[in-house]
Amino acid sequence: MPPIALLSVSDKTGLIPLAKALINELGFKIISSGGTAKLIENENLPVTRVADFTGFPEILGGRVKTLNPKIHGGILARRDKQSHLDDLDQQNINPIDLVVVNLYPFKKTISKENVSWEEAIENIDIGGPTMIRAAAKNHQDVLVITDPSQYSNLIDAYKSKRITTELRRNYSQQAFEHTATYDLTISKWIANQSSSKKTSWLQSLPLKQELRYGENPHQKASWYGEPEKGLSGANQLQGKELSTNNLLDLEAALSTLSEFGYENTISSPSYQKAAVVIKHTNPCGVAIGDSPYLALKRALDGDRVSSFGGIIAINCPIDEAAAQELENIFIECVIAPSFDNNAKEILSKKKNLRLLELKAESIQKADKNHIRSILGGLLVQDLDTPNINQIEWKNVTKLIPTEEEINDLSFAWKIVKHVRSNAIAVASNLQSLGIGAGQMNRVGSAKLALEAAGSKSKGAVLASDGFFPFDDTVKMAADYGISSIIQPGGSIRDKDSINACNELGIKMVITGKRHFLH
C-alpha cells in the first residue's frame, strides 16, 4: 500500500509543487478536504476527499470534517505496537504517514478593521491544530509540516532517504510552536475584548536572527521580534550585522526620538525635526533643527567627545548635507525613516557603518508594553510615553520663566526621562549641552551635566528626573549660571530648594510627575 499524506492548508503557497512531488516522485496517495482538495483536483492530480476517506460527510458548515477516528487513528497509531496495528485492521483504518497542515488565518482576520466577534470566532481552527498535535506527538512514525518554507527540505529528505529521528523531532518541535503561537494569538485577542485581568503573560515571537554575541563576546544572544513591528520592521541597508548592544542603543534612541514625532506622523502639530545621539543607552546629544543637517549637527555639538562610537537616530529623511556631517566621524549605527540616493552614496564608503531605514508604520505597530526580565520572571509595565502636560506644571518661585525658557524646560524634560536615573539634563535653545546619568546621588549627576556644558550653562535650563531632597543641586546650578530648573517636586524639603532659587534668582517649575529610568 502506498504511503498516505494528508494535506489541508489555508496558505496554499507551494501546494501544487508539493503535491506533484509527493504523487509523481515519491508515490504518495493524497487525501485532502475543502479548498486544498479543489486546488489539487484542478491540476488533474489524484486526490481522495476526506469525506470519502472516512465515509463520513463534512457537517456543521465545515466545523467537523477531519475530526474522525479514521483520520486520528491513522495519525496516532504507533507502528511499533502490535495492539495499535491490530486496532487499525479491525476498524479498517489506513495509517497516515505525512500531515501537511497550516491553520485558518486568525491573525489576518483580527487585523482587519472592525472585525466582528462572530467572524473572528469562526476563524478559530479546531481540526487543524488537532491533526498537527496528533502528528507531532506521534512524530516517530508521522512527519508533520506546518509551513511552506519546509516543503523543499521535506522533499529533499525523502529523495535522499534522510528521514532521521532528529529531522522528525525538529518538525515536531516546530509544529508545537506553530499551534502554541496560534492558541496564544486567540487567547490574547479574546482577553483584549474583555476587561478581565490577565492571569498569565503570554507571548510568542519568531526568531529574527542569531546575533554575533550578547553584551560581551562570551554571551550567546538571539533576537526575537514580530515582523514589521518596531525594530523588527527596520531595513538594514549596509554595514556589519547588528549586535545586542546596537539593538539596546537603537531602542533607547527611538524611545528618546519619540518625544519629537516621526516622519509620516507629521500630521501631529508637535512634530519637530530632531536628532538623538545615544551612548550606552543614554542620550549624550539631542537637538531640534530646521533641517536634518542642523538637527544632527546640533545634537553632535552637544557632546562631540561622547558621541564617538555612538548610535544616531533622526526622525526625518537623511539628505546629502546630513550624510556629509556623518562622513568623518566614527559611529556604529544610523537609523532614520529614509536616506536619499546622495546620502547612501556618501555613507556607502563607510562599509562597517550600519544604516537602517525604519518607517513610522513599524513604530506605530509596536506593542505599548515595556518588558524586562528578572531572575525567574518578567516585569511588564506601560511605556513611559510622551506626555508633556504643562497644565499641571507649577511655577513655584518669585521669578517666572519666559516663553523661551518654557520651551527649553519642556525640551530638557523630554530628554531627562530617557536618561538613566539619577538623571540631569542641561539644555538651551532646544539643544542639549550636558547630561549626567546613572549616578548614586543627584549632585553627582548634576556635576557631570554642568561640567559637560561648561560656560554654555549660563542662561541655560536644567531638568531633573526626580525631586531635590536638598538645595545643593540648586546652589551648584547657580554657580554655573542656570536660569531655570524643572523637577517633579514631592520632597518634604521642597521649600529648601524653592527658597534657594528665590535667593539666587533662579526660576523653578514643578511638574508633579517624575520620570525614573532604571
N, C-alpha and C positions, 0 to 999 in steps of 0.2 A: 504493500500500500504506500502511495506517495506521501511525503511529509505534508502537513497541513499548516497553512499560515492564515491567521485571522487578521484582516485589515479593516480598520474602522477609524477614519481620521477626519477631523474638522479642517485642519490645514492640509490642503491637497498638494502642496508643493512636493514635486518629485515623486508623486504617487505612481504615475504611469510607468516611468522608467524602472521603478522598484518592482512593480507588478510584472512587467515584461521579463526582468532578470530572474525573478523568482519562478515564473512559469516556464520560460523558454530555456533558461540556462541552468536552473537548479532543480527543475522538476517538481515544484510545489503545486499543490492544489490550493486554490484561494477560496476562502469564504468571507463574505462581506455583507454589509447592510446599507440601506439608505443611499445617500449621495455618493458614498465611496463605491458601492457596487455599481451604481448607474454610470459613473465615470469610467470604470473598468469595462463595463459592457459596451459603452460607446466606442471603445477601442477594439471591439471584437475579440476581447480576451476572455477565456473561460473563467467564470466565477459562479460560485454557489451562494445564493442568498441565505442569510442566517435563518430566515423562517423556513426555508426548505431543508436546511441542515438540521434544525431542531424539531421540525414537524409541528411548530407552534407559531401562530401568526404574531406580528407586532400588534400590541394593544395600547390602549390609553394614549392615543395620539403619538406613539413612538416612545413614550416613557419606559415601556417594557419591551425589549426586543432581544438583548443579549443576556438578560438575567434568566438563565435557563441551565438546568443540570447538564445538558449535552455540551454547553459551552464551558461551564466552570468545572465540570467533571473532566473534560478533555484537557483543560489547562492545569488543574491541580493534581491530577493523578501522578504519583511517583512511579517512575519506570523500574525502580529497584525494589518495589514492594509487590509481591505476587498478589496480595489481597486487593491492592488497588487495581491491578490489571484484570483480576477476576471480576471486580465490580464493573469495570468498563465493558467486559464481554457480556456480562449478564444484562446490562442496561443498554447494550448496543450503542456504546459511546466511542467515538474515534478520538484518539489523543491528538492534541493540538501542540505543534512544535514551535511556532513563532507567533507572537502577538505584536502587532504594529498598531498602536492607538495613540492619538492625541485628542484633546478634550474640547468640549464646547467652548467657544470664545467668551468666557465670562468676563474676563478683564476688558476685552474690547467692548463688550456690551455696556458695562457700567461706566466706561469712559465717554459714552455718548451723552450729550446734553439732555437733561430732563428725562433720563431713562426711568421707566416706571418700575415699581416694586415687582409687579407681575412679570414683566419682560425679563428682569434680572433673574428672578427665581426660576423661570422656565429655561434659562441658560445655565443652570447648575447641572452638570453631567453626573449621572449616577452609574450607568452601566460601564462607561469608560474607565473611571477610577477603579471600579471593582475588578475589571479584567486586568488592568495594569498591576494592581496589587497582588492579584492571584498569580499572575505570571512572574512577578518579581519575587514572590515568596517561593515559587517552585522553579527558580532560575537554574537549578542543576539540570532540569530537563527541558525548560521552555525559555527561549530567548525573548526578551521584551524590549521594544523600541518605542520611544516616545517623541522623537524629534527628527525631522527630515535631514538634519545635518549628520545623523548617524547612518543613513541608508548606504552611502558609498562604502564606509568601513564594514558594514554588515555583509554586503555582497562580496567584498574582497576577502573577508574572513571565511565565508562559506567556500569560495572558489579555491582558496589556498589551504583549506582544512585547518584553520586556526581558531576553531571554536573552543577556546580554552576555558578552564574554570575561572581564571582571572577575568577574561572578557565577559563571561556570564555575570560575575559579581559586579563588574563595573556597570553593565547595563542595568542590573537590578538596583544598584545604588542610585543611579540617575533617574530611574523610574520612580523610586520612592521620593526623591527630591521633587520630581515633577508633580506628584499627587499632593505632597505636603504643601508645596507652594500654591497649588490650586485651592486647596482647602483653606489655606491661610488668607488668600485673597477674598474668598467668600466670607469667612469669619469677620475680617476687618471691615468689609463693606456693610455687612448686617449690623455690626457694632456701631458703625458711623451713622446708621439710620435711626438709632435709638439713643436715649440719654443714659443708658445703663453704664455703670462704671466697669472699666476693663479689669478683669481679674488676672490676666496674663498679658505679657508683652510679646506679641507675635511679629516676627519679621523674617523675610526671606529675600535675599539679594543675590543675583547671579554674580559669578566671578567675572570681573572686568579684566584683570590681568595680575600675573605674579610680578611683584616688584623685585628689583635687584637685591634689596635688603631693607631692613627696618630703619629705625633711627640710627642704628650703628651696624657696621658690616657683619657682626656676628648674630644679628637678629633676622630671622626669616619674616617676610611680610607679604600679604596679599591685599588686593584692592577689590572690594565688592561694591557694586552700585547698580541701581536700576537705570537701564538705558534711557538717555535723553533727559535725565533729571540731575540738576546740579552739575557738579564737575564731571559726572559720567557723560554728560552731553557735550563736553568740550572736544574740539577737533584739534589735535596736535599737528601743526604744520611742519615743524622741523625740530631738530635737537635731540639730545640724549633722552632715553626713557625716563619717565618721572620716578622720583624716589618718594619714600614715605615722608621725609621732611619737606620735599617740594609740595606735596599734597596738603600737609598740615599748614604750611605757609600760604598756599593758594586759598585754602578755606578761610584763613584769617584775613587775607587781602579782600576777598569777596564780601566777607561779613562787614568789614570797615567801609568798603565801597558802597554797600547797600544804603548807607546813610544819605547818599547823594543822588540816588536814582541810577538808571542804566539805560543805555541807548535802546530805542524801541519801547521804552516806557516813558518817553519824553512827554507824553500827554500829561504826566504829573507836573504841576507847576513848580514842584520842589527840585526838578531835575537841574543839575549843575555839572558841567564838565569837571571831572575830578580825577586825580591820580593818587595812588597809595603805594608806598614802598614798605615792604614787610621784612623784618629780620627776626628769626627765631620766634615767629607767631606774633610779634609786637609791631605795630606801625612805628617806623622811625622817621617817616616823612609823609605828610598828607597836605594836599593843596587843591584849590579850585583855580581854574584859569579860563580865559575866553576861547582857548583852542587846546587841542590835545598837547601840543608842544608846550604851551605856557603852563598848563596844569602839571605836566610831567617835570618840566624844568624847576618849577617852584617846589614841587614835592621833593625832588632830589636835593635842591638847595637847602631844604630844611635840615638835612644831616648827610652831607656827602660821604663822610667817613663811614657811618653805619650802613649806608646803602650798599657798600661793597659786598658782592655775593648774595644780594637780597632777591626778593620777588617783587615784581611790579604789576599792578593791576590798574587799568584805565577803563572808565565807563563809556568811552566813545571811540569811534574808529581811529586807528593809528595811521597817520599820514607820513609823508616824506620828512617833514620837519621834525616830528616826534621821533621817527626812526633814527635820524641823524644825531639826535641828543643821546640815543642809546648806543650809538655805534662804538664809542670809545670808552665805555665803562664795563666792568665785569658784573654781570647779574646772572642769576640762574634761570629765571622764567619771566616771560611777559604774557599776560592774559588780557584780552580785550574783545569787544564784540566782533571786530574785524581788523584786517590790515590791508591797506591799498597796495596795488602792484609795486609802486615805487618803494614803499616801506618793506615789502617782502624781499625785494631785490637787495636793498641795503643790508637788511638783517640776515640774509642768507649767507653772507660772508662769515658770520659768527656761527660756525657749524654746530657747536655744542649748545647754543642758546635755545632753550625750549620756547617755542611760540605756540600759544593756544588761543583759538577762537572759541568764544562762548556766547551764544545768543541769549537774549533776555528770556526767551521761552523756557530754556532749560533751568534758569534760575527760578522762574515763577512756578515751575512744576515740582520743585524740590519740597520735601516734607518740611513741616514747620516745627519739628521737634529737635531738641539738642540731646544727643545720646552719648553717654560716656561709660566706659567700662570701669568697674572697680573689682577688687578681688572677690570672685564668686558671684558677680551680679552686674546689673546695669543701672545707671541713673538716667531718667528721662525727664526732661523739663521743657517748657515752652522756650522758644528763642527769645532773646532779649532784643525784640525787633525795633526798628527805627520808630521812635515816637517822641518827638520833641514837642511837648505840650507846655508851651510857655504861659498858658493861662494860670498854671499852678506856681509859676516862679514868683518869688517874693523878693523885692528889694528891701534889705534889712539894715542898710546903712544910711547915714545922712545924705551922702552924695549918691546920685542915681546914674547908672550907666547911660552913655549916649547911644543913639541908634547904631552907630558904627561899632561901639563896644558890645552891644547886644548881639549883633551879627557874629562878632568874633567869639563871644561867650557861647553862643549856640554851636558854632563850628568846633570849638575846643571840647564842648560837652559831647558832641557826636564822636570825637576821636577818643576821648578818655574811656568811654565804655568798652572800647576794643583793646585796651591796654591791660596787661596782667596787673592785678591789684598787689600791693598798693600802687595806685596809678596817679600820675600828674602829667598834664599836658599844658604847654605854653604855646600860645598862638597869637598871630597878628595879621590883619589884612587877609584873612582866610588862608593862612599858611601856617603849618606847624613850625615851631622854632626849636623846641626841645621837648623830649618825652622821657619821663622817669617811670620805670616799670619794675614790678615784682620785688620790691624791697620789703624788709620786715617791719619798717616803720615809715610813716608818711613823710617825715622830714628827709629821710634818705632819698626817696623818690623825687621830692621837690628839689633837693640839691642837684641831682642828676639832670633834671629837666632845665633848671635855671642856669646851671653851668654850661649846658649844651647851647642854650640860647644866647648866653653871654650878654654883650651890650645891646643885642636886639630885644632884650626883655623890657627895656624902658618903654613904657606906654603899651605893652602887650597885656594879654589876659592870661589867667591861669585857671585850669579846671582840675578838680579833684573828684575821683570816683566815689570816695567815702567822706564822712564828716571829719572835721578837725577836733580831736579831743583836747588839744591845747592851742595856744595862739602862736606857737613857734614857727609854723609854716607861714603864717601871715607876716610875721616880722622878717622872715627871710625873703619873702616875695617883695616886701617894701624895699629891702636893701638893693634889689635888682631893678626897681622901678616899675613893678607891675601895677597897672591902673585898676584892674577889676578882677574879681575872683568869683567863680561859680562852684558851688559844692552842695551836697544833699541836705546838710543840716541834720539835726536829730541828736546831737551830743548834749549831755547835761551841762556842758560848758560852752555851748554855742555863744553865749554872751561874751566870753573872753575874747573869742575871735572877732566878733562884731565890734566890740569896744576897741580892739587893736586896729581894726580897719578904720574906724572913725578917727582915731588918734593919728593914724599915719596917712590919711587922705585916700584910702583905697575904697572902691565900691564893692559891695558883695551882694550876690544873688543866691538864694537858697531854693533848690528845686523840689525838695520833699521826696526825691526818688534817687536811690543810689544805683550804681552800675558795677558791682564787683564782678570780676572775671578771674576765675581760678584755673 
